[in-house]
Amino acid sequence: MKLIKKVLFAALVLLVSAGTVFAGGGSQGQSGKTLIGVVMPTRSEERWIKDGNAVKEGLEKLGYTVDLQYSDDDIPTQVRQIDDMITKGVKALVIASIDGSALSNQLANAAAAKIPVISYDRLLMQSPNVDYYVSFDNYKVGGQMGDILITGLNLNQATAAKPVIIELFAGSPDDNNSVGFYQGAMDKLKPYFDNGVLTVPSGQIERTVIGTLRWDAAEAQKRMENLLSAYYSGDVVLDGILSPYDPISLSCLEACKAVGYGSTPGKPLPVVGGQDCIVASCKSILAGEQYATVLKDTRSLGAATVTLVDTLMQGKTPTGLDTSSYNNGAKIVPSLLLDSVIVTKDNLKAAVLDTGYHTAAELGL
């Protein structure tokens, strides 16, 4: 519980440091009917609906008018939506991209119209026209994914005489976040690879090989099925899976169940982590199937984004930003980075239910 309080306190510090007082609507006089554009990549995934709603509702409470659009994982749709928002005269753009490198023309047009651009959770790449980045510390999140396997597989007690067998999955190759997740996880796992404690029978380790385009859970399940068919027979049993995203985690588990994991003696379900703390994964964790997930509280991310937008609209300079960590290929983008929390069966109540991130009814409790 102390860790949860620490994270929430850190988020509060970030909000206060940006110079905005939410209670009492401190900035409504400046906001008026100012139009803010918010673009999310898809409405087909639970987390992006939560993100979009958090930003929209927070800005509307401060008196802003919000144009919230979902791009349904279609790049031309996202391009058109941003073009339309620029034409409408939005005063700021909050963009969670589908492909971080596909919006250079739109970002240039926004800069020409003096519209500040906030890259939301996914870093916009290869453009000097990205003003701010708001996200969680992706490298640390990746490290937590590695920690999940270290703890769940008891790697500190394992030996090279009986190596632990895992397979690796990474995020979408066109999402810069997946670079941080992968590097953070692999840096944590490297010592165990080096001393022979960990092994990957498929030999598929590089991010370009294990990436999952558009974070597609169905594609991940197909790859897991192929891996199990090609490399797991006889006495070779999969012990764990590095997964960067809850729907991928759940799909991998389904592939494993289909060939007897979890129902056959000597073939327990592999230890699988994840990310985003979606309802289905919380239920799976409580059922003893998915081992853990990384909670990135969209409420804190949304609130930090709202504060940043409001600060800019008041003509103030944001403070407390990281100005060294995130280079998008064209510039170092000033970043506001939040903390995340590993959630297991042991702390799910404190981290998820007691904080109100999900309700007991949502989890079927």
C-alpha positions as CSV (number, residue, x, y, z in Angstrom):
1,M,0.0,0.0,0.0
2,K,2.9,2.3,0.7
3,L,4.0,1.9,-3.0
4,I,0.5,2.9,-4.2
5,K,0.5,6.0,-2.0
6,K,4.0,6.9,-3.3
7,V,2.9,6.7,-6.9
8,L,-0.3,8.7,-6.3
9,F,1.8,11.3,-4.4
10,A,4.2,11.5,-7.2
11,A,1.4,12.1,-9.7
12,L,0.1,14.9,-7.4
13,V,3.5,16.5,-7.3
14,L,3.6,16.5,-11.1
15,L,0.2,18.2,-11.2
16,V,1.1,20.8,-8.7
17,S,4.5,21.5,-10.3
18,A,2.8,22.5,-13.5
19,G,1.2,25.4,-11.8
20,T,-2.5,24.6,-12.1
21,V,-5.1,24.4,-9.3
22,F,-7.9,22.0,-10.2
23,A,-10.1,22.6,-7.2
24,G,-12.5,25.5,-7.8
25,G,-11.7,25.6,-11.5
26,G,-8.8,27.9,-11.2
27,S,-8.2,28.4,-14.9
28,Q,-11.7,28.5,-16.3
29,G,-11.5,32.2,-16.9
30,Q,-8.7,31.6,-19.4
31,S,-10.2,28.5,-21.1
32,G,-13.5,29.8,-22.1
33,K,-14.6,27.7,-25.1
34,T,-11.1,27.1,-26.3
35,L,-11.1,24.0,-28.6
36,I,-8.6,21.2,-27.9
37,G,-8.1,18.3,-30.3
38,V,-7.5,14.8,-28.8
39,V,-6.7,11.8,-31.0
40,M,-6.5,8.2,-29.7
41,P,-5.4,5.3,-31.9
42,T,-8.3,2.9,-31.4
43,R,-11.5,2.4,-29.5
44,S,-11.2,-1.4,-29.7
45,E,-9.0,-1.6,-26.7
46,E,-10.1,-0.9,-23.2
47,R,-7.2,1.3,-22.2
48,W,-7.5,3.8,-25.0
49,I,-11.1,4.4,-24.2
50,K,-10.1,5.1,-20.6
51,D,-7.3,7.4,-21.8
52,G,-9.5,9.4,-24.1
53,N,-12.2,9.8,-21.5
54,A,-9.8,10.9,-18.8
55,V,-8.3,13.6,-21.0
56,K,-11.7,14.8,-22.3
57,E,-13.4,14.9,-19.0
58,G,-10.5,16.6,-17.3
59,L,-10.3,19.4,-19.9
60,E,-14.1,19.9,-19.9
61,K,-14.1,20.3,-16.2
62,L,-11.7,23.3,-16.8
63,G,-14.1,24.8,-19.3
64,Y,-12.4,23.6,-22.6
65,T,-14.3,22.3,-25.6
66,V,-12.8,18.9,-26.7
67,D,-12.9,17.2,-30.0
68,L,-12.0,13.6,-29.1
69,Q,-11.5,11.2,-32.1
70,Y,-10.5,7.5,-32.3
71,S,-8.6,6.4,-35.4
72,D,-9.5,2.7,-35.3
73,D,-5.9,1.7,-36.0
74,D,-6.1,3.2,-39.5
75,I,-3.3,5.6,-40.3
76,P,-5.1,7.5,-43.1
77,T,-8.1,8.0,-40.7
78,Q,-5.7,9.5,-38.1
79,V,-4.1,11.7,-40.7
80,R,-7.5,13.0,-41.8
81,Q,-8.7,13.6,-38.2
82,I,-5.6,15.7,-37.4
83,D,-6.0,17.6,-40.6
84,D,-9.6,18.4,-39.8
85,M,-8.7,19.5,-36.3
86,I,-6.1,21.9,-37.6
87,T,-8.6,23.3,-40.1
88,K,-11.2,23.7,-37.2
89,G,-8.6,25.9,-35.4
90,V,-7.8,23.8,-32.3
91,K,-5.5,25.5,-29.9
92,A,-3.6,22.4,-28.9
93,L,-3.3,18.8,-30.1
94,V,-3.0,15.7,-27.9
95,I,-2.0,12.8,-30.1
96,A,-1.6,9.1,-29.3
97,S,-0.3,7.9,-32.7
98,I,-0.8,4.6,-34.5
99,D,2.6,4.9,-36.3
100,G,4.8,7.4,-34.6
101,S,6.6,8.3,-37.9
102,A,3.6,8.7,-40.1
103,L,2.4,12.2,-39.1
104,S,5.3,14.5,-40.1
105,N,3.2,16.6,-42.5
106,Q,0.4,17.0,-40.0
107,L,2.9,18.0,-37.3
108,A,4.5,20.5,-39.7
109,N,1.1,22.0,-40.4
110,A,0.3,22.3,-36.7
111,A,3.6,24.1,-36.1
112,A,2.9,26.5,-38.9
113,A,-0.5,27.3,-37.3
114,K,1.3,27.7,-33.9
115,I,-0.6,24.8,-32.4
116,P,1.4,23.0,-29.6
117,V,1.6,19.2,-30.0
118,I,1.6,16.9,-27.0
119,S,2.6,13.3,-27.8
120,Y,0.5,11.1,-25.6
121,D,2.0,7.9,-24.3
122,R,3.5,7.0,-27.7
123,L,6.3,9.2,-28.8
124,L,5.9,10.9,-32.2
125,M,9.1,10.3,-34.2
126,Q,11.3,11.9,-36.7
127,S,9.8,15.4,-36.4
128,P,11.0,18.6,-34.8
129,N,7.4,19.7,-34.4
130,V,6.7,17.7,-31.2
131,D,6.5,20.0,-28.2
132,Y,6.0,17.7,-25.3
133,Y,5.7,14.0,-24.4
134,V,3.6,12.7,-21.6
135,S,4.0,9.0,-20.7
136,F,5.2,6.5,-18.2
137,D,8.9,5.8,-18.0
138,N,9.0,3.1,-20.7
139,Y,12.4,1.8,-19.8
140,K,11.3,1.3,-16.2
141,V,8.1,-0.3,-17.3
142,G,10.2,-2.8,-19.4
143,G,12.3,-3.4,-16.3
144,Q,9.2,-4.3,-14.4
145,M,8.3,-6.8,-17.1
146,G,11.7,-8.4,-16.5
147,D,11.2,-8.3,-12.8
148,I,7.9,-10.2,-13.2
149,L,9.7,-13.1,-14.8
150,I,12.6,-13.0,-12.3
151,T,10.2,-13.3,-9.4
152,G,7.6,-15.5,-11.0
153,L,10.2,-18.0,-12.2
154,N,12.4,-17.8,-9.2
155,L,15.4,-17.1,-11.4
156,N,17.6,-16.2,-8.5
157,Q,17.3,-19.8,-7.3
158,A,17.7,-21.4,-10.7
159,T,20.9,-22.9,-12.1
160,A,22.3,-23.6,-15.5
161,A,22.1,-27.3,-14.8
162,K,18.3,-27.0,-15.3
163,P,17.8,-23.9,-17.3
164,V,14.4,-22.0,-17.3
165,I,12.8,-22.0,-20.7
166,I,11.0,-18.9,-22.0
167,E,9.8,-17.3,-25.2
168,L,9.8,-13.5,-25.9
169,F,7.2,-11.2,-27.4
170,A,7.7,-7.5,-28.1
171,G,5.4,-4.6,-29.0
172,S,4.7,-3.1,-32.3
173,P,7.8,-2.3,-34.3
174,D,6.4,1.1,-35.4
175,D,5.8,2.2,-31.7
176,N,8.8,3.7,-30.1
177,N,7.5,2.7,-26.7
178,S,8.2,-1.0,-27.6
179,V,11.9,-0.1,-27.8
180,G,12.0,1.0,-24.1
181,F,9.9,-1.9,-23.0
182,Y,12.2,-4.4,-24.7
183,Q,15.4,-2.8,-23.6
184,G,14.3,-2.4,-20.0
185,A,13.2,-6.1,-19.8
186,M,16.2,-7.5,-21.6
187,D,18.6,-5.5,-19.4
188,K,17.0,-7.1,-16.4
189,L,17.1,-10.6,-17.9
190,K,20.6,-10.4,-19.5
191,P,22.5,-11.7,-16.4
192,Y,20.3,-14.8,-16.5
193,F,20.9,-15.4,-20.2
194,D,24.7,-14.8,-19.7
195,N,25.0,-17.4,-16.8
196,G,22.9,-20.0,-18.7
197,V,19.9,-19.9,-16.3
198,L,17.6,-18.7,-19.1
199,T,17.2,-20.2,-22.6
200,V,15.0,-19.6,-25.6
201,P,14.5,-22.8,-27.6
202,S,13.3,-20.9,-30.7
203,G,16.4,-18.6,-30.7
204,Q,14.0,-15.7,-31.4
205,I,15.3,-12.9,-29.2
206,E,15.8,-9.7,-31.3
207,R,13.1,-7.1,-31.1
208,T,12.7,-7.0,-34.9
209,V,11.9,-10.7,-34.9
210,I,9.6,-10.9,-31.8
211,G,7.7,-7.7,-32.5
212,T,3.9,-7.8,-32.8
213,L,2.6,-5.3,-35.4
214,R,-0.1,-3.0,-34.0
215,W,0.1,-5.0,-30.8
216,D,-2.3,-7.5,-32.4
217,A,-3.3,-10.2,-30.0
218,A,-4.5,-12.5,-32.7
219,E,-1.1,-12.4,-34.5
220,A,0.6,-13.0,-31.2
221,Q,-1.5,-16.1,-30.6
222,K,-0.7,-17.4,-34.1
223,R,3.0,-16.9,-33.4
224,M,2.7,-18.7,-30.0
225,E,0.9,-21.6,-31.6
226,N,3.7,-21.9,-34.2
227,L,6.4,-21.7,-31.5
228,L,4.7,-24.5,-29.5
229,S,4.4,-26.7,-32.6
230,A,7.9,-26.2,-33.8
231,Y,10.0,-26.2,-30.6
232,Y,8.0,-27.8,-27.8
233,S,7.6,-31.5,-27.9
234,G,8.6,-34.4,-25.7
235,D,10.1,-33.2,-22.4
236,V,10.6,-29.5,-23.6
237,V,8.1,-27.5,-21.5
238,L,7.7,-23.7,-21.7
239,D,8.2,-22.1,-18.3
240,G,7.6,-18.4,-19.0
241,I,6.7,-15.8,-21.6
242,L,7.9,-12.2,-21.8
243,S,4.8,-10.3,-22.9
244,P,4.5,-6.5,-23.3
245,Y,0.8,-6.2,-23.3
246,D,-2.2,-7.8,-21.6
247,P,-4.2,-8.9,-24.7
248,I,-1.0,-10.6,-26.0
249,S,-0.5,-12.3,-22.6
250,L,-4.0,-13.7,-22.6
251,S,-3.7,-14.9,-26.2
252,C,-0.4,-16.6,-25.5
253,L,-2.1,-18.4,-22.5
254,E,-4.9,-19.5,-24.8
255,A,-2.5,-21.0,-27.2
256,C,-0.8,-22.8,-24.3
257,K,-4.0,-24.1,-22.9
258,A,-5.0,-25.5,-26.3
259,V,-2.0,-27.9,-26.2
260,G,-2.5,-29.0,-22.6
261,Y,-0.7,-26.4,-20.4
262,G,-2.6,-26.0,-17.2
263,S,-4.4,-29.3,-17.5
264,T,-1.7,-31.8,-18.1
265,P,0.6,-33.1,-15.3
266,G,4.0,-31.6,-15.6
267,K,2.8,-28.8,-17.8
268,P,1.6,-25.9,-15.7
269,L,0.7,-22.7,-17.3
270,P,3.8,-20.6,-18.1
271,V,4.5,-17.5,-16.0
272,V,3.3,-14.6,-18.0
273,G,3.3,-10.9,-17.2
274,G,1.8,-8.1,-19.2
275,Q,0.9,-4.4,-19.2
276,D,-2.1,-2.1,-18.9
277,C,-4.0,-4.0,-16.1
278,I,-7.1,-4.6,-18.2
279,V,-10.2,-6.1,-16.6
280,A,-9.7,-9.5,-18.4
281,S,-6.1,-9.8,-17.1
282,C,-7.1,-8.8,-13.6
283,K,-9.7,-11.6,-13.7
284,S,-7.0,-14.0,-15.1
285,I,-4.6,-13.0,-12.3
286,L,-7.2,-13.6,-9.6
287,A,-7.9,-17.0,-11.3
288,G,-4.3,-17.9,-11.0
289,E,-3.5,-17.9,-14.7
290,Q,-1.8,-14.7,-15.9
291,Y,0.9,-14.1,-13.2
292,A,1.1,-10.3,-13.2
293,T,0.6,-7.1,-15.1
294,V,2.0,-3.6,-15.0
295,L,-0.5,-0.9,-14.1
296,K,-0.1,2.4,-15.8
297,D,-2.9,4.5,-14.2
298,T,-4.6,6.3,-17.1
299,R,-6.2,8.7,-14.6
300,S,-2.8,10.0,-13.6
301,L,-1.7,10.2,-17.2
302,G,-4.8,12.0,-18.2
303,A,-4.6,14.4,-15.3
304,A,-1.0,15.2,-16.1
305,T,-1.9,15.9,-19.8
306,V,-4.8,18.1,-18.8
307,T,-2.5,20.1,-16.5
308,L,0.1,20.5,-19.3
309,V,-2.5,21.7,-21.8
310,D,-4.0,24.1,-19.3
311,T,-0.6,25.5,-18.4
312,L,0.2,26.1,-22.1
313,M,-3.2,27.7,-22.8
314,Q,-2.5,30.1,-19.9
315,G,0.8,31.1,-21.5
316,K,2.9,29.6,-18.7
317,T,6.0,27.4,-19.0
318,P,5.7,23.9,-17.8
319,T,8.1,22.8,-15.1
320,G,9.5,19.5,-13.8
321,L,10.1,18.0,-17.2
322,D,12.7,15.5,-18.3
323,T,14.8,17.1,-21.0
324,S,17.4,14.4,-21.7
325,S,15.7,10.9,-22.0
326,Y,13.5,11.0,-25.1
327,N,15.1,11.7,-28.5
328,N,12.6,11.2,-31.3
329,G,15.2,11.3,-34.1
330,A,14.9,15.0,-34.7
331,K,15.0,16.5,-31.2
332,I,15.0,15.7,-27.5
333,V,11.3,16.1,-26.6
334,P,10.6,17.5,-23.1
335,S,8.8,14.8,-21.2
336,L,6.6,14.3,-18.3
337,L,7.1,10.8,-17.0
338,L,5.0,8.9,-14.5
339,D,5.6,5.8,-12.4
340,S,3.9,2.4,-12.9
341,V,3.2,-0.5,-10.5
342,I,3.5,-4.3,-10.8
343,V,0.2,-6.0,-10.0
344,T,0.0,-9.6,-8.8
345,K,-2.7,-11.6,-7.0
346,D,-1.1,-10.5,-3.7
347,N,-1.5,-6.7,-4.2
348,L,-4.4,-6.5,-6.8
349,K,-6.9,-5.4,-4.2
350,A,-4.7,-2.6,-2.9
351,A,-3.4,-1.5,-6.3
352,V,-6.6,-1.8,-8.4
353,L,-9.7,-2.1,-6.3
354,D,-8.8,0.2,-3.3
355,T,-7.6,2.9,-5.7
356,G,-10.8,2.7,-7.8
357,Y,-9.0,1.8,-11.0
358,H,-11.4,-1.0,-11.5
359,T,-14.5,-1.9,-9.4
360,A,-15.3,-5.2,-7.8
361,A,-18.3,-5.4,-10.1
362,E,-16.1,-5.1,-13.2
363,L,-13.9,-7.9,-11.9
364,G,-17.0,-10.1,-11.0
365,L,-16.3,-10.0,-7.3
